[in-house]
Amino acid sequence: MPDTWGRTLMKRREVQLARENNEKPKTLYDIDFLLGVYDESRMGALRFKTDPNGDFLDNNKTTSTPPWSSIRELQNAASIFENDNDNEEVNKWLTVLMAPGSSLGGARPKANILDSDKSLWIAKFPSKTDTIDKAAWEFLAYQLAINAGINMAACHIEKITGNHHTFFTKRFDRENGKRIHFASAMTMTANNEDTIRDYQASYLDIAEFISNHGANVEANLHQLWRRIVFNIAISNTDDHLRNHGFILIKEGWILSPAYDLNPSIDKDGLALNIDMDNNALDFELAKSVGEYFRLNKQLMEIIIQEVLQATSNWKTIAKEIGISRSEQELMNKAFNS
């Protein structure tokens, strides 16, 4: 299901089509957002038809996923779209953005693109609200995560236009042209936007799903706890249920590669509680729930030390990436040891 960016694109498209047909724009409901995603880049492996003999929806091939060579045009289109409310210039670019961007979650401008091997990647563009080079910091978090034993899909950054980078990550729900079922932890824990408004979800909810319904249970519980420790270490405080996911393999559901990892100085706690009541950035709090992740004290200490050894190197990696000294000083308090 599309999130903020994808829904914004779809709503704007509806306004544009209604104006062209001299009609009042329709109110879009969840089913419209679900079926309005271009099939080629739809997340996961679910596909939809209204006719058993017809094409999968949405099948508008005039807005198919663009090649890598279109990245400069896409970034320019995203910038124009984000900066203007409603004019002819924006509407001209809407078709360019609609298919590559409508399937994606999150609020940042982004698009699907195809590389030379026809593999799907996500390009996350700079936003007008950025005060730091968000892509560079996400790439730093990616390198730290890999070094800390976190499973992630391939990522890199490029400077397309302007002063900030664009972040690229390979889609992990495709393999050799085949689709892989994906579901967010929001779905798997039977939550939605209404339930989490009244109840702050916990990592224990995700651990419970893994224990009861997952494959490779112990390895996945250990990996999830390692991600908690990593999130504490870099203050990745946007770790809500939609930013955790599962993919379906032959044996069953396993944790997807981690994604959307970013150091932050904006919040004092994680989006998810670590136990049932507390979201503090506290390694001792993480250790207090270790038994639910099938970890003994020795294994917990080993994981913490592995993560901290990886994240303690963040300034060296920041320098290699080319992150300015002023940004490093600003973000310094995000890193905990």
PyMOL commands that set and color helices and strands:
alter all, ss='L'
color gray80, all
select helices_A, chain A and resi 4-20+30-35+39-41+61-63+68-83+88-102+134-147+185-188+193-198+203-213+217-234+241-243+283-288+290-293+297-311+314-321+325-334
alter helices_A, ss='H'
color red, helices_A
select strands_A, chain A and resi 110-114+120-124+155-158+166-170+174-175+178-179+182-184+245-249+252-255
alter strands_A, ss='S'
color yellow, strands_A
deselect
rebuild
show_as cartoon
